[in-house]
Amino acid sequence: MSIEELPDNLDYIICATGYESRCTYAFGQLASKKQFSKKICVGFNDNKVLAREKSDLYFRENKFEEHIIDSSSAHEIFNLLKGVIDISNLTNEVNIAIDYSSMTKVWYAGVLNYFKTLELNGKVINLFFIYSFSEFTPPATSGPYNAYVDPIEGFSNLTIPERPTALIIGLGYEKKRAFSLKEYLDAEVIYLFIADNSFSQEYYDAVIKENKVLIQHTPSENIFYYPLNDITYAEMILTNLCESLLNNYRIVLAPCGPKPFTLINFVVSLNNNDIDVWRVSAGSLNPPVDKKANNGILVSKIEIINPINSMST
Amino acid sequence: MNIKFKYKYDTFNARYLSFEEVAKSFITNNVFEQLIANNNTLLMGPRGCGKTTLLKMLTPKAIHHYNERKPSSEKIFFPFIGIYIPADIQWEKQLSNFSKRFIDTPEFSQKISRGLVNTHILISLVNTFYDLVKQNSLEEKINLIKEYEVCDLLAEYLKLKKPISLTFYSIIIALKSRVIEINTIINKIDGGQETISDLKFDDYFFEEIFPTVSVCCDAFKKVYEDDQVLKNQPSRWALCFDELEIAPKWLQKELIVYSLRNEEQNFLLKLTTTPLIDSDNLFDLHKSTEKPSQNEDYKVIRNWVFNQESSRSWEIFCKALFVSLLYREFNVKTDLEKIFGKTTSNLNIATAPLNFISNKNAKPYYEGSVEWIIFKTLAEKDASFYKFLDKKQITPFNPVPPSKDSEDSIFRKIKPIVYSRHYFRRVGGLRSRKVNDLYSGIPLLFEICDGNPRTLLNLFESILPKLKKDQKGRINSINLSEQSRIIKNVSELKLESIKNNPSSNMALEDGKRIGLGEILDKIGKFFFESLVINEFNMDPIGSFFIDKNIDDRIVGLLKIGLNLGAIQYINPKQDITDEDIYNKQYRLSFSLYPHYNLPIREYSVINLSKILPEYLKDKGRIKNKPKSIRPDFPKLFDYDE
């Protein structure tokens, strides 16, 4: 959906302020068109470089309530939302916009997890996840090795190892991120999801180049290509794949690529407790890069109606 | 060992295979013969060394499939029924992340962990019962009655919620539903619908598992002992825990410290673990009585190459496996040396131009032979080798053995060093060698894999596309350069995989990170310097002791390296010791030697603090690089640029 299709009055908007210039873009597009009852801005407690100062100032001028938290802490984002979100006095349909363009995986996972566990008392929560695409920046020539390969809190249940692991990786263009994950997890099968070239040829070429060895060693029938601007298609393939694997495997989703694909990983996991989503990252060792918005925006609507969640774009 | 070409570049993990598949391609070896003895056993080895395969073979289902295909003389029997209890990284990470989340309520965390682990063990147990019954065809009516009878007892002993259908399948489903119960408890706490203090836990969250397993085994025996199901089966049971090192710490401690000493058990323990047990975490060092003792309480089996005998066994195993795999692929019996050549001949590659001027009839090391030419050539370009020969009273311009004894004691011994120096050195510097042609042939192909069947199978899969059958039905040979290229590639991939393992990277106080890869690179380069760049030495450095001067964080990384098979513990004498990883001898895994351009040999030992002076305890990281040992080679490591 487009930003024009968002409700005119939104109860909350949650943005992140960081070193990427694009973190202010989505609100800039919405500010004159929509009304917000409460505006919340979450800032990183580290990497206060590049566009950060300018972004902080922008959100301050636009009367956002500011909060600084740890970029890797699921607890902190959960507790923050617990303190600032109150749906008890709102109508039966609560509308919340979240610009996750510059958020860490742990943060937007925390946002979803918070609403997943919230007592709804018959209310419906519409979460509008907004993503600003960025101009293409080439991948770093030598990135750091993985420092975190862990289940993300709220998206991993306890299991017993009676079935093998199936690993589903959403490929990105960071060097070394997805390499050897299969060996590390002792996964029996591996599937790859790759954003096709319909959105950006440069990005697609970079993904293929940086993951050449992994792609070469994965059977072609285990590789799925999806259009980045039609994320419901990817959700459908991912859901079908997971359903076909669940009887024989414990599933680990390891999104290393574009955030809209990571978001659908969380949605698929929300609807099935036996599917884990894992964080694969170099953590704070990743060098900061100022990603600038390229004017493209993707809005994904997630309806939280316990116990069933649905998604549309 | 087993192979399953299910996917391109599979990692060949026995965990993926069914018991039937494991049995189908299993090749017995002396490690397995030790493992089936009637005692508690610790099977130690790095990842990929074949521990899971061996453990799976202890189950009645696997051994039944194995024996079914073998003549009487080759059937295997052992004095226990194995219950295989798997573990994996996904499970370990889920449990450790859960424990971190509830770090402030350790009692709750421990209860959940115990409940889950107990459930897992019981499911494995009931599955084994089920397999035993399935593989012996009882008359249907008797079968149903017996199953009903035993499941009635199991439901009672396991305190399963009633009503329950009294079949093995239902018992397993009821046990599995406990996992759902456990997650429901956690979700309710997460959502604030319950508080930890208000929770009521069923007995299985508290129970010690061994008495429960014991009564269940007794119940099974009671019902089936007169039947075919147990008629030819041994009376003891063995709990076979795979990958003990990734099981929760409380379970590791209970298994090792308490259970190994309990002679009253009617079951044995067969445990697989890494090459060293993390004694600091497992034992209260002040209570030495808590430690089980080797040989008395348990036997240790080392499943890696650590001495000449294990090296010989490994070579025999590899040959049998390669011949069997090639037969499966091409349906012909093969002579491996015809396909891959002998390792000794690969050295000629380094000297190919010299072969033309050598005298083929000359006796090795004597005038005119390839060896003689290389020794002489090196003496001309390497002043330290010249001096070495001179000191040994060997004429550098005519380096022939002065006596018969010196052929072995000097010439044969220094030959790999001389060849490496000749290959990498030129007058006044180093040669750029992007691909090192020195790795090929039998037995080097096997030595490179260093006792690790997973590496061996990866290597085999890389070689396979190069093999074709000719018109006479013979498999073509692979040229030595091609073998070297494949081996180098396998070595690079293994190193990248080790470097990218998240446990191989450690945070430092200053926000930077240090990785195992960085440590391995420094060690590899040090060995190369010692062998090729420094003054010529008959005994260059090629192994190290981990001494107590080394920073604890680096020691932590080396332990991970040991588990991942990046470094090998050689000449092992102790397993569980206060000294832990310290003061034992290690080398890099041979599988990494091609990356570091090292010959496959074990050389002298040095304290690691001499190799890593910038990582000494309490000194932090030294910013300046250690000084070059040889000033006549200003650019030490430009050979690979």
Chai-1 contact restraints between the chains, C-beta under 6 A:
chainA,res_idxA,chainB,res_idxB,connection_type,confidence,min_distance_angstrom,max_distance_angstrom,comment,restraint_id
A,T117,B,D190,contact,1.0,0.0,6.0,A-B,restraint_1
A,T117,B,G191,contact,1.0,0.0,6.0,A-B,restraint_2
A,Y145,B,K499,contact,1.0,0.0,6.0,A-B,restraint_3
A,Y145,B,N500,contact,1.0,0.0,6.0,A-B,restraint_4
A,Y145,B,N505,contact,1.0,0.0,6.0,A-B,restraint_5
A,Y145,B,G515,contact,1.0,0.0,6.0,A-B,restraint_6
A,N146,B,N500,contact,1.0,0.0,6.0,A-B,restraint_7
A,N146,B,P502,contact,1.0,0.0,6.0,A-B,restraint_8
A,A147,B,P502,contact,1.0,0.0,6.0,A-B,restraint_9
A,A147,B,N505,contact,1.0,0.0,6.0,A-B,restraint_10
A,V149,B,P502,contact,1.0,0.0,6.0,A-B,restraint_11
A,D150,B,N97,contact,1.0,0.0,6.0,A-B,restraint_12
A,P151,B,K93,contact,1.0,0.0,6.0,A-B,restraint_13
A,P151,B,Q94,contact,1.0,0.0,6.0,A-B,restraint_14
A,P151,B,N97,contact,1.0,0.0,6.0,A-B,restraint_15
A,S156,B,Q94,contact,1.0,0.0,6.0,A-B,restraint_16
A,N157,B,N183,contact,1.0,0.0,6.0,A-B,restraint_17
A,L158,B,Q94,contact,1.0,0.0,6.0,A-B,restraint_18
A,L158,B,L116,contact,1.0,0.0,6.0,A-B,restraint_19
A,L158,B,I182,contact,1.0,0.0,6.0,A-B,restraint_20
A,L158,B,N183,contact,1.0,0.0,6.0,A-B,restraint_21
A,I160,B,H120,contact,1.0,0.0,6.0,A-B,restraint_22
A,I160,B,V179,contact,1.0,0.0,6.0,A-B,restraint_23
A,P161,B,P86,contact,1.0,0.0,6.0,A-B,restraint_24
A,P161,B,A87,contact,1.0,0.0,6.0,A-B,restraint_25
A,P161,B,D88,contact,1.0,0.0,6.0,A-B,restraint_26
A,P161,B,W91,contact,1.0,0.0,6.0,A-B,restraint_27
A,P164,B,Y16,contact,1.0,0.0,6.0,A-B,restraint_28
A,T165,B,Q90,contact,1.0,0.0,6.0,A-B,restraint_29
A,K176,B,N500,contact,1.0,0.0,6.0,A-B,restraint_30
A,F179,B,N500,contact,1.0,0.0,6.0,A-B,restraint_31
A,S180,B,S497,contact,1.0,0.0,6.0,A-B,restraint_32
A,S180,B,N500,contact,1.0,0.0,6.0,A-B,restraint_33
A,E183,B,T11,contact,1.0,0.0,6.0,A-B,restraint_34
A,E183,B,S497,contact,1.0,0.0,6.0,A-B,restraint_35
A,Y184,B,N501,contact,1.0,0.0,6.0,A-B,restraint_36
A,L185,B,I89,contact,1.0,0.0,6.0,A-B,restraint_37
A,D186,B,N13,contact,1.0,0.0,6.0,A-B,restraint_38
A,D186,B,R15,contact,1.0,0.0,6.0,A-B,restraint_39
A,D186,B,D88,contact,1.0,0.0,6.0,A-B,restraint_40
A,D186,B,I89,contact,1.0,0.0,6.0,A-B,restraint_41
A,E188,B,Y16,contact,1.0,0.0,6.0,A-B,restraint_42
A,H217,B,K8,contact,1.0,0.0,6.0,A-B,restraint_43
A,H217,B,Y9,contact,1.0,0.0,6.0,A-B,restraint_44
A,P219,B,Y7,contact,1.0,0.0,6.0,A-B,restraint_45
A,L285,B,R513,contact,1.0,0.0,6.0,A-B,restraint_46
